[in-house]
């Protein structure tokens, strides 16, 4: 795998991407990706279709991105964080129950946000927004953003977030996410491994203190997403120093969402040796080979 292109963070229509799982695999193959992880928010609904579309020789890592909450390490209020879980048993009871709860939180949040906007005169309807989701998909703000684009309120998903859907906007509704240490333990119990997704994506809002990463490693965290489109060069260097000190892996990923974001698939990638080290710790599900 010396020359492999490995992207360990990508989304399909099973959550807030615009490519179906099969289209996601095809897009990755067209971009020369050798190893792809499907990591939809709080769901494994895209696993089967992605596996069925896997071309010969390509590897598929089945995973999910868990919605979590973490102490910041500063003593102020907790902050939302994301945890990538890979190669866990999707039938593990704790995973099934918690992902179902999180999807319920997502549905409730999206419905309430849509209703608040409609009450202020925006031409959006909750049922119309939910009609954008395939069966079993995990709802997210990008679905509402796409409805706003379709209604002519904004020109792009990015503009919808910047003007109307950002954290703290008058229409924002919080959801009850999983404590991150609980999520790490849950994935480990299901045979998987975990990576802290884009921990220093400061453009998205508040982030944890870097010192929190050591706390999460003590709870079982396997790695940190270092090379991510939302990380500055300075924060990438900071994270590289932290993973070297803690002896964990550092991954690189595009966080691809199709047309919902401008970042192309495999814009950021993971080194083959890092990938092999990461997956060696998992036994809940196999890496599939086409």
NORMOVEN-V201543 format. One line per field, one symbol per residue. psi: psi as a letter, one per 20 degrees, with the letter a starting at -180 (. if undefined). A space follows every 10 residues. Layout:
# NORMOVEN-V201543
psi: ???
This chain:
# NORMOVEN-V201543
psi: khjqpookoq qaiidkripr gghggghggh jkphpppomq okqjhigghg hhjprpiqqp opaqoporqq qhjijaqrqp rqpppqkroi ipghggghhg ghhggggggg ghgghhghhj jpmqpghhgh iiprpjqpqr hhghghhhgh ijhrirgghg ghhhjqpiri ipprqorpph hggghggghj jrqqpopmhk mhiibqrqqh hhhhghhhij phrpogoqhj prhghggghh hghghikrqo rpqhlpkcii ripqqkhqrp qghgghggih jqjhqqpqp.
